Amino acid sequence: MAKEGVEDWRRRKQDIEANNRKVQVYGRNQTFEETRWKNLRVGDLVKVYKDEYFPADLFLVSSSYEDGICYVETSNLDGETNLKVKHALDVTASIHDESSFQNFKAVIKCEDPNDDLYAFVGTLCHGRQYPLSVQQILLRDSKLQNTDYIYGVVIFTGHDTKVMQNTTDPPSKRSKIERKMDKIIYILFSTLIMMSSVGSVFFGIETKNDIHDGKLTRWYLDQTIFINQDQDMYFEETDKPARARTSNLNEELGQVDTILSDKTGTLTCNSMEFVKCSIAGIAYGRGLTEVERALAKKKGGGPPEVGDTSFDAEGSNAELVDTGRSIKGFNFQDERIMNGQWVKQTHSNVIQKFFRVLALCHTAIPDVNQDTGEISYEAESPDEAAFVIAARELGFEFYERTQTSISLHELDRESTTQAKFKLEAKEI
């Protein structure tokens, strides 16, 4: 009971801390002023900056991008660390100046509060009705990323937000038998307390000299602390240690002998590499896959070394050259198409189209480091990121995306392609 009390106190402390966070709210004097999360009301216009959490369920009005898009991390909601793209309506995306909000009048009609994180039904009435979807909704406890700021209107607050709707306990329904069982349990519990107290007294009398004689050593382990400080569970790449959110089931950890997973990311560690490809019936790439390494080990030999041509589809005797540069997501080696050599191939036009498709057909987000100019990518899946990185390393660099276009550096030449339609992976 003491442990449960401590955990309840910690959760209460976290709730107070969250409710007292501050956010910019548009006031009557036509400027944004700081206010606490707990003081937000439905209809308030707020401004959220990069790397901040959304204080309530918001309707996305506009963002720092001209086309009204923003990028959101929802790891606190669904466990997904990949960024998701949200789009503002065209009618509101152009509103960026604080003075413009004073003259903009609209009414939002939406569904009642519910726990569905992936659906939203509503309309924006501004002259005519504009349908709203989950693409215009920013959920509480999700985080703004790769976007300088957004403007949003509060739709749901407090226990009406979707994240709170998912944590609300269902109403208790109890039968007469259950109520009678409660009385029996109370009697048994009282008897157990009495027997334990008597037993503890006699046990203390019998073993009072054991501790002094060194015969008995007791260890009381707070497993939560051990989990949080376990260096083997620290992920250096994102600077995130393990975090035990509750200790209710810690005593069960030692009893686990089988783990069943229905998510490929759990098995692959969300690590994907571009190793090989087949273009116009020709296999390119001599990097070794895990399957080939396992097959070579099963046959009794070690994995082929760099320079071994036994896996070369073309029979080329050229050895692989170690570039000395390790690129996450890219484990491709083939001098026939690297460093621009693909232009000398018979099917160079097909190769060009292949890597152009890899650079264009995706939902990845470019993030340019302002200091170094290097481009990194945030993608909805690690395999999608590996495709974009491979295209970049082979001369087709994706560097900018808007709501309607994608821009590339293709062989030192800039090109822009219009994006007519986005086919979501779940729709295929």
C-alpha positions in Angstrom: 0.0 0.0 0.0 2.9 2.3 0.7 4.3 1.7 -2.8 0.9 2.4 -4.3 0.7 5.6 -2.3 4.1 6.8 -3.5 3.2 6.1 -7.1 -0.1 7.9 -6.8 1.8 10.9 -5.3 4.3 10.9 -8.2 1.4 10.8 -10.7 -0.3 13.6 -8.9 2.9 15.6 -9.0 3.3 15.0 -12.7 -0.4 16.1 -13.3 0.2 19.3 -11.4 3.4 20.0 -13.3 1.6 19.5 -16.6 -1.4 21.6 -15.7 1.0 24.5 -14.7 2.9 24.5 -18.0 2.5 27.8 -19.9 1.4 28.4 -23.5 0.8 31.6 -25.6 -2.9 32.5 -25.8 -4.4 35.2 -28.0 -6.0 37.8 -25.7 -8.5 40.6 -25.9 -5.7 43.2 -26.5 -4.9 41.4 -29.8 -1.6 40.0 -28.5 -0.4 36.6 -27.3 0.1 36.3 -23.6 1.3 33.4 -21.4 -1.3 31.4 -19.5 -1.3 28.0 -17.8 -2.7 24.9 -19.4 -5.3 24.5 -16.7 -6.8 27.9 -17.6 -7.4 27.1 -21.3 -11.0 27.2 -22.5 -12.6 25.8 -25.6 -12.3 28.4 -28.4 -9.0 29.8 -27.2 -6.4 30.6 -29.9 -3.0 29.3 -28.9 0.5 29.5 -30.3 2.8 26.5 -29.8 6.5 26.5 -30.6 8.9 23.8 -31.8 9.6 21.0 -29.4 6.6 21.9 -27.2 3.7 19.7 -26.3 0.2 20.6 -27.3 -1.8 21.7 -24.2 -5.2 20.4 -25.5 -6.8 18.9 -28.6 -6.3 21.7 -31.2 -7.7 22.6 -34.6 -4.7 23.5 -36.8 -5.2 27.0 -38.1 -1.8 27.7 -39.7 1.9 27.1 -39.2 5.3 28.6 -39.9 5.2 26.9 -43.4 3.3 28.9 -46.0 1.2 25.9 -47.0 0.1 25.3 -43.4 1.7 21.9 -42.8 3.4 20.9 -39.5 5.1 17.7 -38.2 4.0 16.0 -35.1 5.5 13.3 -32.9 2.9 11.1 -31.2 5.1 8.7 -29.2 3.2 9.5 -26.0 -0.1 8.5 -27.7 0.6 5.4 -29.9 4.3 4.6 -29.3 5.3 5.7 -32.8 8.5 7.8 -33.0 8.1 8.6 -36.7 6.8 12.1 -37.4 3.3 12.6 -38.9 2.3 15.4 -41.2 -0.7 17.6 -40.4 -2.3 19.9 -42.9 -4.2 23.1 -42.3 -7.2 24.0 -44.4 -6.5 26.3 -47.4 -9.0 28.8 -46.0 -6.9 29.2 -42.8 -3.4 28.3 -43.9 -2.6 31.9 -45.1 -3.4 33.4 -41.7 0.0 34.2 -40.1 -0.1 37.8 -38.8 -1.5 38.3 -35.3 -3.6 41.2 -36.6 -5.4 38.9 -39.0 -7.0 36.8 -36.3 -9.1 39.8 -35.1 -10.9 39.9 -38.5 -11.3 36.2 -39.0 -14.6 34.8 -37.7 -15.6 31.1 -38.0 -17.5 28.4 -36.2 -16.3 24.9 -35.6 -18.8 22.1 -35.2 -17.5 18.7 -34.2 -18.2 15.3 -32.7 -18.6 14.6 -29.0 -15.5 13.7 -27.0 -14.3 10.1 -27.7 -11.3 7.9 -27.4 -10.6 7.3 -31.2 -7.1 8.7 -31.9 -7.3 8.1 -35.6 -10.6 9.7 -36.6 -12.3 13.0 -36.3 -15.6 14.4 -37.7 -16.3 18.1 -37.9 -16.8 21.1 -40.0 -15.5 24.7 -40.2 -18.2 27.2 -41.0 -16.7 30.3 -42.7 -19.0 31.5 -45.5 -19.5 27.9 -46.4 -18.8 24.6 -44.7 -15.3 23.0 -44.8 -15.0 19.3 -43.7 -12.5 18.6 -41.0 -10.5 15.3 -40.5 -7.8 14.0 -38.3 -5.3 15.7 -40.5 -6.3 19.1 -39.0 -6.3 17.9 -35.4 -3.3 18.2 -33.0 -3.8 15.9 -30.0 -2.8 16.8 -26.5 0.6 15.2 -25.4 1.8 15.0 -28.9 4.9 17.2 -29.7 5.6 19.7 -32.4 8.7 18.9 -34.4 10.5 20.4 -37.4 8.1 23.3 -37.4 8.9 26.7 -35.9 5.4 27.3 -34.6 1.7 26.7 -35.2 -1.5 28.5 -34.4 -4.4 26.3 -33.2 -7.9 26.6 -31.7 -8.7 24.6 -28.6 -11.4 22.0 -29.3 -11.3 19.7 -26.2 -9.6 20.3 -22.9 -9.0 18.3 -19.7 -10.8 15.0 -19.5 -12.5 15.6 -22.9 -9.2 15.3 -24.8 -8.7 12.0 -26.6 -5.6 11.0 -24.6 -7.7 11.4 -21.3 -10.6 9.6 -22.9 -8.3 6.6 -23.4 -7.2 6.6 -19.8 -10.7 6.9 -18.2 -11.7 3.7 -16.3 -15.0 2.1 -17.4 -17.9 2.4 -15.0 -18.0 -0.4 -12.4 -20.9 -2.9 -12.6 -21.1 -5.2 -9.6 -23.5 -8.1 -8.9 -24.9 -9.2 -5.5 -22.4 -12.1 -5.4 -19.5 -9.8 -5.9 -20.7 -7.5 -3.1 -21.0 -10.5 -0.8 -17.5 -11.7 -1.8 -16.2 -8.3 -0.8 -17.4 -8.9 2.8 -15.8 -12.3 2.8 -12.5 -10.8 1.5 -12.5 -8.2 4.3 -12.9 -10.9 6.9 -10.1 -13.0 5.4 -7.9 -9.9 5.1 -8.4 -9.0 8.7 -7.6 -12.5 9.8 -4.4 -12.5 7.6 -3.3 -9.2 9.2 -3.8 -10.6 12.7 -1.9 -13.8 11.9 0.9 -11.9 10.1 1.3 -9.6 13.1 1.5 -12.5 15.6 3.9 -14.4 13.3 6.1 -11.4 12.9 6.5 -10.9 16.6 7.5 -14.5 17.2 9.8 -14.5 14.2 11.5 -11.5 15.5 12.1 -13.1 18.9 13.5 -16.3 17.3 15.8 -14.6 14.8 16.9 -11.5 16.7 20.5 -12.7 17.0 20.8 -14.0 13.4 21.6 -10.6 11.8 24.3 -9.8 14.3 25.9 -13.2 13.7 25.9 -12.7 9.9 23.6 -15.7 9.3 20.9 -13.7 7.6 21.2 -11.0 5.0 18.2 -9.2 3.5 18.1 -7.3 0.2 15.2 -5.0 -0.6 15.5 -4.0 -4.3 13.6 -1.2 -5.8 13.4 -2.6 -9.3 12.2 0.7 -10.8 15.5 2.4 -9.9 17.5 -0.5 -11.5 15.4 -0.3 -14.7 15.9 3.4 -15.0 19.7 3.2 -14.4 20.3 0.1 -16.6 23.0 1.1 -19.1 22.1 -1.8 -21.4 18.7 -0.3 -21.9 20.1 3.2 -22.7 19.6 4.3 -26.4 22.6 6.5 -27.2 21.4 7.6 -30.6 18.4 9.5 -29.2 19.8 10.0 -25.7 16.9 8.2 -24.1 17.2 5.8 -21.1 14.6 3.3 -20.1 11.8 4.7 -17.9 9.6 2.6 -15.6 6.2 4.3 -15.6 4.7 1.9 -13.0 6.0 -0.8 -10.7 2.8 -2.8 -10.4 4.2 -5.7 -12.5 7.9 -5.5 -11.7 7.8 -8.7 -9.7 6.5 -10.5 -12.8 9.5 -9.6 -14.9 11.6 -12.5 -13.6 8.9 -15.0 -14.6 8.9 -14.0 -18.3 10.3 -16.8 -20.6 8.5 -16.1 -23.9 7.8 -12.8 -25.7 5.2 -12.8 -28.5 5.3 -9.7 -30.8 3.0 -8.7 -33.6 5.1 -5.7 -34.6 8.0 -6.0 -37.0 9.7 -3.0 -35.5 10.1 -4.8 -32.2 12.0 -7.6 -34.0 14.1 -5.4 -36.4 14.8 -2.6 -33.9 13.4 -0.4 -36.7 16.7 -0.6 -38.4 16.5 -0.9 -42.2 19.4 -0.8 -44.7 19.5 -0.4 -48.5 21.7 -3.4 -49.5 20.7 -4.6 -52.9 18.3 -3.8 -55.8 17.2 -5.2 -59.1 16.8 -2.9 -62.1 15.8 -4.1 -65.5 16.4 -7.7 -64.5 20.0 -6.9 -63.3 21.0 -7.3 -59.6 23.1 -4.5 -58.1 24.8 -4.4 -54.8 27.3 -6.7 -53.0 26.5 -5.8 -49.5 25.7 -8.8 -47.3 22.3 -9.3 -45.8 21.6 -11.0 -42.5 20.1 -13.9 -44.4 23.3 -14.4 -46.4 25.4 -14.2 -43.3 23.2 -16.8 -41.5 23.3 -19.1 -44.6 27.1 -18.9 -44.8 27.4 -19.7 -41.1 25.0 -22.6 -41.4 27.1 -24.1 -44.2 30.1 -24.1 -41.9 32.0 -21.1 -43.3 32.3 -17.6 -42.2 30.5 -14.8 -44.0 32.2 -13.6 -47.2 34.7 -10.8 -46.7 34.6 -7.5 -48.4 36.0 -8.1 -51.9 34.6 -11.6 -52.2 32.9 -11.9 -55.5 30.8 -15.0 -54.7 27.7 -12.9 -54.4 28.3 -10.8 -57.5 25.4 -11.2 -59.8 27.3 -9.9 -62.8 30.4 -11.9 -62.1 32.5 -8.8 -61.8 36.0 -9.3 -60.2 36.2 -5.8 -59.0 36.7 -5.6 -55.2 34.5 -3.5 -53.0 36.1 -0.2 -51.9 35.6 0.9 -48.3 34.7 4.5 -48.4 35.5 4.9 -44.7 32.1 6.6 -44.2 29.3 4.9 -42.3 25.8 6.0 -43.3 22.8 4.8 -41.3 20.4 3.0 -43.6 22.9 2.7 -46.5 24.9 -0.5 -46.9 25.2 -0.6 -50.7 28.4 -1.3 -52.6 28.5 -1.6 -56.4 31.0 0.4 -58.5 28.8 -0.1 -61.6 26.3 2.5 -60.5 28.0 4.4 -57.6 29.7 7.8 -58.1 27.6 8.5 -61.2 28.8 5.4 -63.1 25.3 4.3 -63.7 25.2 6.6 -66.8 27.5 4.2 -68.5 25.1 1.2 -68.1 23.0 -0.1 -71.0 19.8 0.7 -69.2 20.8 4.0 -67.8 17.4 5.6 -68.4 15.7 2.8 -66.4 18.2 3.2 -63.6 17.6 7.0 -63.6 13.8 6.4 -63.3 14.3 3.8 -60.6 16.2 6.2 -58.2 14.0 9.1 -59.1 11.0 7.1 -57.9 12.8 6.3 -54.7 13.5 10.0 -54.2 9.9 11.1 -55.0 7.4 8.5 -53.8 7.5 8.7 -50.0 6.2 10.8 -47.1 9.7 11.5 -45.6 10.4 15.0 -44.2 13.8 16.7 -44.8 15.4 18.4 -41.9 18.3 20.7 -42.8 21.0 21.4 -40.2 21.4 25.2 -40.4 25.0 25.0 -39.2 26.4 22.2 -41.4 23.8 22.2 -44.2 23.5 18.4 -43.9 20.1 16.9 -44.6 18.5 14.2 -42.4 15.2 12.6 -43.0 12.2 11.8 -40.7 10.0 9.1 -42.3 6.9 7.2 -41.3 8.8 3.9 -41.5 12.6 3.0 -41.5 12.4 1.3 -44.9 11.1 4.5 -46.4 14.0 6.4 -44.9 16.4 3.9 -46.3 15.0 4.4 -49.8 15.4 8.1 -49.6 18.9 7.9 -48.2 19.9 5.5 -51.0 18.6 7.8 -53.6 20.5 10.7 -52.1 23.8 8.7 -52.0 23.4 7.8 -55.6 22.8 11.3 -56.9 19.1 12.0 -56.3 18.9 14.2 -53.2 15.5 15.1 -51.9 15.8 18.4 -50.1 12.4 20.2 -49.9 8.7 19.3 -49.7 5.6 21.4 -49.8 2.0 20.3 -49.7 1.9 20.2 -53.5 5.5 19.7 -54.7 8.8 17.8 -54.1 12.2 19.2 -54.9 15.4 17.3 -55.8 19.0 17.8 -56.5 19.3 15.4 -59.5 22.9 15.1 -60.7 23.7 18.7 -59.5 20.6 20.0 -61.2 17.5 21.2 -59.3 14.1 19.8 -60.3 10.6 20.2 -58.8 7.8 17.6 -59.3 4.2 18.3 -58.6 2.6 15.9 -56.1 -0.9 15.2 -57.4 -2.1 12.7 -54.8 -0.7 10.8 -51.8 -1.7 7.2 -51.5 -1.3 6.2 -47.8 0.3 2.8 -47.0 -2.8 1.7 -45.1 -4.9 2.3 -48.3 -2.8 -0.1 -50.5 
